[in-house]
Amino acid sequence: MFDSVRDDLRATLDEIRAAGLHKPERVIGTPQSATVEVTQGGRPGEVLNFCANNYLGLADHPEVIAAAHEALDRWGYGMASVRFICGTQEVHKELEARLSAFLGQEDTILYSSCFDANGGVFETLLGAEDAVISDALNHASIIDGIRLSKARRFRYANRDLADLETQLKEAAAGGARRKLIVTDGVFSMDGYVAPLAEICDLADRYDAMVMVDDSHAVGFVGAGGRGTPELHGVMDRVDIITGTLGKALGGASGGYVAARAEIVALLRQRSRPYLFSNTLAPVIAAASLKVIDLLESADDLRVRLAENTALFRSRMTEAGFDILPGDHAIAPVMIGDASEAGHMAELLLERGVYVIGFSYPVVPQGKARIRVQLSAAHSTEDVNRAVDAFIAARAELAG
């Protein structure tokens, strides 16, 4: 049977390469850090890493690693089961409690990833008589999670409050029992921040709940690193927060839903990714507790990240690059053409700067970019070297 499919798959792969949309995977031979060693898929050797979600530089932090070693000895390697059978240890309950307190929510439930967390919310909470109103640029995991539910689906233009209100009116006119507005806190391809205060105002007006995926914010956005609800002063007005432990919070894996107590209680009973997937490895849970300790004890990493971000954005703007506005550590350098973005990324790698060109279908056609991601682990010299490499690569492309 597969022989009849093979040629079609090869033709599709050839089309992807011909369009400049092929996404090669590079292999690194070192821990995730400000610098990594590329061993396959590009210029070999040590390069500056500007493409990781390691916002606070905690992926190889010695205290986090030490906590992981200790947990491995104490709690073992894995749970070998789902939570309601025999997959809960004290360390899982402790992490859920700490996340709830940190995020200002009543309860938290852990998942193996934020993709699973988003995949488990909508089907559990919403039925055919309900409505979900989703930002057009929401993460793929939100889109896929919504598809699993029978709720009526409404979509509003990115951060467009007038369009959001139009969709809320339509949902109300259709007699929706429950209405859930869902948005990314920070949109991962653009670095734009959702206007949560205004979204919460509309939710109050139209009797809707608010859900935020804050994967690209928790840990470093807001005065205490508690994410976009803290940034906008609406921590008590957001009903559901989903997020990941795989970015700023240590960079390993795992996700969570922090929400009203009744929502979390129902997720424990009905959420399929939670009920049918092994729980988070205890070593990750314990290391994540150490991460929260670090976040609550000092703000030096958040300050350093903000300084690095401001330096990169200002120097790139002065150099004439088209960089999307904002102050988030996601700094998209707009290229436009997919092939040119990929070529520039290769030239940057040759100059010792590891970045990735993003093109369709990850971003819209004609909106290809190099998404630079700053980290607290970068030095001022690292940031300046990256900008200088961009300038040199642009000159080579133009020549």
Secondary structure, 3 states (H helix, E strand, C coil): CCHHHHHHHHHHHHHHHHCCCCCCCCEECCCCCCEEEEEECCCCEEEEECCCCCCCCCCCCHHHHHHHHHHHHHHCCCCCCCHHHHCCCHHHHHHHHHHHHHHCCCEEEEECCHHHHHHHHHHHHCCCCCEEEEECCCCHHHHHHHHHCCCEEEEECCCCHHHHHHHHHHHHHCCCCCEEEEEECECCCCCCECCHHHHHHHHHHCCCEEEEECCCCCCCCCCCCCCHHHHCCCCCCCCEEEEECCCCCCCCCCEEEEECHHHHHHHHHHCHHHHCCCCCCHHHHHHHHHHHHHHHHCCHHHHHHHHHHHHHHHHHHHCCCCECCCCCCEEEEEEECHHHHHHHHHHHHHCCEECCEECCCCCCCCCEEEEEECCCCCCHHHHHHHHHHHHHHHHHHHC
